[in-house]
Amino acid sequence: MEIYYNIIIIYLIFIFFILFFLSYFLFTFWTSKVIVNHTLEFLFFLFPIFLLSLFLLFSIKALYIREKLFGEIYSFKLTGNQWYWSIELKDKIINSYILDFNINYNLRNIDTSNHIFIPVNVPSLIMVSSQDVIHSVGFPDGGVKVDAIPGRLNTLEIFRYNSGILNGYCTELCGPLHAYIPFQIEFIN
Ligand SMILES: [Cu+2]
């Protein structure tokens, strides 16, 4: 959180200097001394460089914090296929298909044959990839979304306090049955 306060302070300094120079020019006479002032010109050149360097410093830090994985202890791989998801946990691969909506379903086009299980109160890491085309793990109930790209491993971090089943969908048009590959994540105690 500290980083955000620092950035706010830099913004405040920035705004202060803008207002300072604005008022300086507004309330002083336009003498040649003000119009041609090499020291001021040089400062105008130097000061933004200094400010941008500060932004860079904190932004890079924020980027690295964002990418850092904070001690995940539960992880599995979720692979998109045309048109089902496969869940790879340790050496087991389980496929999650949509339930036939003519025969057996509880929620139409949402229920799947195999749920993804994630323990509650455990920082979890989902590794997302694809077998064929680009899919996307859209998990609006959990507020996360990441693309499943063939040949690339994306990650998704999930931490949840409550148990229950939440629904997710493929959110990248991936073929004729794109609308029929939901997945369900069941958070268990
Ligand atoms: Cu898809």
Boltz pocket constraint, residues with backbone or C-beta under 6 A from the ligand:
constraints:
  - pocket:
      binder: B
      contacts: [[A, 80], [A, 81], [A, 134], [A, 135], [A, 136], [A, 170], [A, 171], [A, 172], [A, 173], [A, 174], [A, 175], [A, 178], [A, 181]]
      max_distance: 6.0
